[in-house]
Amino acid sequence: MKKFQIVLYLFLFSFFCSFSIITLAQSTMNQTLSSWELISSEYITDFQTLHKKNWSSDQATAIEVPNTVFGALIESGKIEEPFHGTQLKDFDRSDYDIPWIYRTQFNLNKNAPSNCVQLILEGFNYKANLWLNGELVADSTFLIGPYRIIDLNITKYVHPKDNILVIEVFPPRAGDLTIGWVDWNPYPPDDNMGLWRPVKIKQSGDVSIKSAFVESCIDKENYSWADLQVKVDLVNHNHQVQNGHLKGTIGAIEFEMDFHLAPNQAKTFTFRPEAYPALHLENPEIWWPNNLGEHPLYKLNLKAYTENKFSDDYKTRFGIREVDTYINTEGNRGYTINGKKILIKGGGWVDDLFLREDAQKVRTQVEYTKHMGLNTIRLEGFWGSSKALFDACDEEGILLMIGWSCHWEWEDYCQRPTDNYLLIKAEENDFHAQSFQDQVRWLRNHPSVFNWVYGSDMLPRPELELALNKYLDSVDQSRPRLAGCRQIAQDGSSSYTSEISGPVAVKMVGPYSYVTPNYWIEDRQYGGAWGFNTETGPGIVPTVFESVKKFTPEEDLWPINEVWDFHSGRGHFATFERWLPAFNARYGAASSAEDLCFRAQLSNYEALRAMFEAFTVNKPSATGIIQWMLNSAFPNHLWQLYDYYLMPTGAFYGTKKANQAQTAIYDYHRKAIYVSNESLENKDLSVEMKILDINSDILFEKDFDVSVDAYSAKKLYQLPDSLNTSANVYFIDLSVTENGKLLSDNFYWISKKEDVCDYEKTNWFITPNSSYADFTELKHLTPSYPEVNINSKNLDGTTEFAVELYNPGKHLAFFMELAICDEESKETILPVFWEDNYVSLLPGEKKIIKARIKSRENVRALSYLRVKGMNVEEKRYPID
């Protein structure tokens, strides 16, 4: 008996140890190689020494990867942040016209299986040679292209310890289809050369799980069930047949199957709900976009075994939802999520100029997008250095529209002759279709991704579209595809109808520069509120003075000069000449940079609110609007809803005001009041309207009770042709309640002198005006003296501030900017989430406006509230 106990003890001990090792292996199968050395090839005289353990050089820089060459040099302190003034013009680009070397050392994980070891390059730009332990593993004839994700089997080259990995990266050349910046901002000096996404080591048994994908089919009537289909890509890295077992779980759901793989075979195995009833879910949690519902995520876990030994595992998240597309009666494309029509409302994303990715900054920008009431981000060629953006969008309910950049469509940008197609040559079709396939496989489990876009300004050639379809069919057939982002060129010369997939049925005809608010409803030929406008916007949106001082030398702050222009885009957009005359005519010329930057927020707010509200009012004829753009790659004044430093501007709060789920709206063209409901339910609402003159006296007021169907807008009231006031400016105050609860409010300043668009002079980026509205009386409003109190409390990792505003006087307190500022620096604490900002108070009105700031030490004790308005003197208030 004693002998039996000893044997049993040894067996259990052995089992426990092996179980522990397997458990550890399952959680540590991959390692990311983050610590590297970077050196220019200019300093390498003996290339062979790079592969020796004791190699060192005074010219080498310790860096973190992912990082482009220029970005890494900034992060390491070798180069100062080059955003002040026009510094970016001064760098010698020849320093980056030669290869740069990335070098690192690593050990294998001794607790993970190592039958097969793979080196995974998730993104490099543009070509590379790669050596491991002095052996050339792959050269630049194979390692090419910024969007390939390449797995290299390095089993025969790798050692258990002290491996030396050297990657020589070559910059893109004229004609290379590289990462492109188009006209958004200056080009980086190195053209984003480098390892811009992670480099990973993957260890496994003879069989590895390359990828897996969960497709969902749902009951779109009452959402009572969902069927899941799980596809798993397995690879046999052995020259022998492999028989094994695959196990999967989704929460409490379990499913498994045996597999057979021929030597070196890659094969997809599918768990279908017909054969695996556990994959038929009753009462599933459905993923919805922002404003339509919650955004629950499920976890898939997979394990592969061969000969009863653990070989590999795979983990991912997914959401249960369905996407579809339709063409409305006017011939315009729209989208449905879970069977419900959705007005696409979003902005265009851009990565940091040097592709540096701060995960927290990415997260904040997605939270900002949600906070503004938007539901979509469009990616055009900039897809992040990691999955941080995609994970955040999954969690916050923000849809992602993903495609290549128009950098690949214009001769000026990629140095290839233009012919109205994506500038990809016939012999490159398969390569670029594979690149797209790599990205789709990488991203396909993210419920936030709702379509794949092949082209931007142009279509792919028919042969390329066929190749793209073939490669994408093999990895994802669950999402709509869009061949391009415009149907007709603005001059009407070209119709972009695909020979393969038919009309794209979306538009991209501008504008991209300033247009007056009436344009969006009034226009029915170009970029106005009809159909799906895939990129457009009112152009320059000057940021706040606090930010301008950070990137503009003091001597260049005023008047506007080439430094301001440099921070306003390139080409047609590197100028204030189209924005400034309109601003001066409508609001009056500025006396200083500070004066301009503050009053510019009036223009920003008005312009962005009008654009988004026009598409809201015109649904279902209007199906989508993408503001060009959401953010900025470097500090500037162009196409942004918040600036590079995460400062929300008037554009931010105008957008937020426009995208309230139930809201009353002034139509600038029809001079009428509408009420909109974007929820999934019909609503019974009450609307209160007041019209005030320049002296804050009420000219007219009226209340309405109205029933509004889901996903609709309804006209409430037609304003009279004239109002009994001699002044040129009057105000409209609107509020919406449901069962006595305030849902939204909206405040407009209106000019009796109208904006008049000159449509005959429209070009691809602007519709100019023949005359402008006149708001210059706003500079001379009677001063107002609101009472302000603020208190704060800590809540779940944030500090919440409650600002009570009360206007005891007889005159409107107009366009008040609220800011929580740091006591020492006097600068706004960012990021910040205000419920409302640039607030106006009617006489006798009281509002409580809340703000959230992610907690930091003593944020309440070391900060104060700053309030400033058009007719409200700037004051500071201590925080209780």
Secondary structure as UniProt FT lines:
FT   HELIX           2..27
FT   STRAND          30..32
FT   STRAND          35..40
FT   HELIX           41..43
FT   HELIX           47..51
FT   TURN            53..54
FT   TURN            58..59
FT   STRAND          61..64
FT   STRAND          67..68
FT   HELIX           69..75
FT   TURN            76..77
FT   TURN            82..83
FT   TURN            85..86
FT   HELIX           87..90
FT   HELIX           93..96
FT   STRAND          100..106
FT   TURN            110..111
FT   STRAND          116..121
FT   STRAND          127..132
FT   TURN            133..134
FT   STRAND          135..138
FT   TURN            140..142
FT   TURN            146..147
FT   STRAND          150..153
FT   TURN            155..157
FT   STRAND          163..170
FT   TURN            174..175
FT   TURN            182..183
FT   TURN            189..192
FT   STRAND          194..195
FT   STRAND          199..204
FT   STRAND          207..218
FT   TURN            220..222
FT   STRAND          225..236
FT   STRAND          242..250
FT   TURN            251..252
FT   STRAND          253..261
FT   TURN            263..264
FT   STRAND          266..271
FT   TURN            273..275
FT   HELIX           277..279
FT   STRAND          280..282
FT   TURN            290..292
FT   STRAND          298..306
FT   TURN            307..308
FT   STRAND          309..318
FT   STRAND          323..327
FT   TURN            329..330
FT   STRAND          333..337
FT   TURN            338..339
FT   STRAND          340..342
FT   STRAND          344..349
FT   TURN            353..354
FT   HELIX           359..371
FT   TURN            372..373
FT   STRAND          376..380
FT   HELIX           388..396
FT   STRAND          399..403
FT   HELIX           406..408
FT   HELIX           411..414
FT   HELIX           426..428
FT   HELIX           429..443
FT   TURN            444..445
FT   TURN            447..448
FT   STRAND          449..453
FT   HELIX           462..473
FT   TURN            474..475
FT   STRAND          481..482
FT   TURN            490..491
FT   STRAND          497..498
FT   TURN            499..501
FT   STRAND          502..503
FT   TURN            517..518
FT   HELIX           519..522
FT   STRAND          531..536
FT   HELIX           545..551
FT   HELIX           554..556
FT   HELIX           562..566
FT   TURN            567..568
FT   HELIX           571..573
FT   TURN            577..578
FT   HELIX           579..587
FT   HELIX           593..617
FT   TURN            618..621
FT   STRAND          622..627
FT   TURN            644..645
FT   HELIX           650..658
FT   STRAND          662..667
FT   TURN            668..671
FT   STRAND          672..677
FT   STRAND          683..692
FT   TURN            694..695
FT   STRAND          698..708
FT   TURN            710..711
FT   STRAND          712..718
FT   STRAND          729..738
FT   TURN            739..740
FT   STRAND          741..751
FT   STRAND          756..757
FT   HELIX           759..761
FT   STRAND          769..771
FT   HELIX           776..780
FT   STRAND          787..795
FT   TURN            796..797
FT   STRAND          798..806
FT   STRAND          813..822
FT   TURN            823..825
FT   STRAND          833..834
FT   STRAND          839..841
FT   TURN            843..844
FT   STRAND          846..854
FT   TURN            857..862
FT   STRAND          863..868
FT   STRAND          875..878
//
